[in-house]
Amino acid sequence: MSGETSHDAVAELLRAFPRWAVWMPSEHGEWTALRPASDRPPAAGLPMIWAHAATPVELAGKMRAIDEQLRPPGQDR
């Protein structure tokens, strides 16, 4: 993701992680992503998982690790 604009990085994250919503940082803020804590669609009252990072590369790593933790046993990517 090096050399990309913030908009390019958001598009790449959304393609790679379709279950996630992604926010670009405002001035000097953190990159933020949110996804349901299960395979159910998001709804009021259901748990959600938030991830924060200084860079889009770091955020992608956190998102990938969370997705792998939530993947049912025996299910491949």
Contacts in CASP RR format, 6 or more apart in sequence:
PFRMAT RR
TARGET T0000
AUTHOR 0000-0000-0000
METHOD contacts of the structure
MODEL  1
MSGETSHDAVAELLRAFPRWAVWMPSEHGEWTALRPASDRPPAAGLPMIW
AHAATPVELAGKMRAIDEQLRPPGQDR
1 8 0 8 1.000
1 9 0 8 1.000
1 12 0 8 1.000
1 55 0 8 1.000
1 56 0 8 1.000
1 57 0 8 1.000
1 60 0 8 1.000
2 57 0 8 1.000
4 12 0 8 1.000
4 56 0 8 1.000
6 24 0 8 1.000
6 25 0 8 1.000
6 56 0 8 1.000
7 24 0 8 1.000
9 24 0 8 1.000
9 56 0 8 1.000
10 22 0 8 1.000
10 24 0 8 1.000
10 56 0 8 1.000
12 56 0 8 1.000
13 20 0 8 1.000
13 22 0 8 1.000
13 33 0 8 1.000
13 56 0 8 1.000
13 59 0 8 1.000
13 60 0 8 1.000
13 63 0 8 1.000
14 20 0 8 1.000
14 22 0 8 1.000
16 60 0 8 1.000
16 63 0 8 1.000
17 33 0 8 1.000
17 35 0 8 1.000
17 60 0 8 1.000
17 63 0 8 1.000
17 64 0 8 1.000
17 67 0 8 1.000
19 35 0 8 1.000
19 36 0 8 1.000
19 67 0 8 1.000
20 33 0 8 1.000
20 34 0 8 1.000
20 35 0 8 1.000
20 63 0 8 1.000
21 33 0 8 1.000
21 34 0 8 1.000
21 35 0 8 1.000
22 31 0 8 1.000
22 32 0 8 1.000
22 33 0 8 1.000
22 59 0 8 1.000
23 31 0 8 1.000
23 32 0 8 1.000
23 33 0 8 1.000
24 31 0 8 1.000
25 31 0 8 1.000
25 32 0 8 1.000
30 52 0 8 1.000
30 53 0 8 1.000
30 54 0 8 1.000
31 52 0 8 1.000
31 53 0 8 1.000
31 54 0 8 1.000
31 55 0 8 1.000
31 56 0 8 1.000
31 58 0 8 1.000
31 59 0 8 1.000
32 50 0 8 1.000
32 51 0 8 1.000
32 52 0 8 1.000
32 59 0 8 1.000
33 50 0 8 1.000
33 51 0 8 1.000
33 52 0 8 1.000
33 59 0 8 1.000
33 62 0 8 1.000
33 63 0 8 1.000
34 48 0 8 1.000
34 49 0 8 1.000
34 50 0 8 1.000
34 51 0 8 1.000
35 48 0 8 1.000
35 49 0 8 1.000
35 63 0 8 1.000
35 66 0 8 1.000
35 67 0 8 1.000
36 42 0 8 1.000
36 46 0 8 1.000
36 47 0 8 1.000
36 48 0 8 1.000
36 49 0 8 1.000
37 46 0 8 1.000
37 47 0 8 1.000
37 48 0 8 1.000
37 49 0 8 1.000
37 70 0 8 1.000
38 46 0 8 1.000
38 47 0 8 1.000
38 70 0 8 1.000
40 46 0 8 1.000
42 48 0 8 1.000
49 66 0 8 1.000
49 70 0 8 1.000
51 59 0 8 1.000
51 62 0 8 1.000
51 63 0 8 1.000
51 66 0 8 1.000
52 59 0 8 1.000
52 62 0 8 1.000
53 59 0 8 1.000
53 61 0 8 1.000
53 62 0 8 1.000
71 77 0 8 1.000
END
